[in-house]
Amino acid sequence: MNPKKSFLLPLLAIFFISGCAQEEAGGGGQLDYEETKKMVVDILKTDDGKKAIQEVMSDEKLRQQLIMDQAIVTDTVQNTLTSDKGIEFWKKTFEDPKFAETIAKTMQKEHEQIMKNLMNDPEYRGKMIEVMKDPELEKELTTVLKGNEYREHLKQVVSETIESPLYQTKIQELLLKASESKASEAKTDEA
């Protein structure tokens, strides 16, 4: 047995024995709970106490026994996330753009899969169509689409797209195909 583990066993035995033994001098009273607790805490705060705890915690069997039940962890996380303090914490945390970006990147594939699944769900599709047919929403969309701000945005997006090397390559390919098609049509018409 490891010397540090062997240190912990006699120490615990002494605590149990001293807790049960009567004082020989001083009226035969027992150590009260607070005194015993203070003594144990003081011992655990020493370097030897910390090392003994680390040794005990490094034991694989003990660690496996200390692993929490998954149901308990799940319930705790759910209760914490849905509490008022949890909601406030997440609101403040998501105000940090870097954190929000990191979370969004890590959840992107799952989010895309959820959206694809929803688009195949007839009930969801029906509700989306119902929302899009709402006269108020239609009126707001028309107002936004006719606005100068949207037109400027659209103009900028089109300009950026046209200036994109990838898009320019595709346009060139399409123009070449169209000119080849016209040339072959002209040859067949002449013949």
Buried (B, 14 or more C-beta within 10 A) or exposed (E): EEEBEEBBEEBEEEBEEEBEEEEEEEEEEEBEEEEBEEBBEEBEEEEEBEEBEEBBEEEEEEEEEEEEEEEEEEEEEEEEEEEEEBEEEEEEEEEEEEEEEEEEEEEEEEEEEEEEEEEEEEEEEEEEEEEEEEEEEEEEEEEEEEEEEEEEEEEEEEEEEEEEEEEEEEEEEEEEEEEEEEEEEEEEEEE
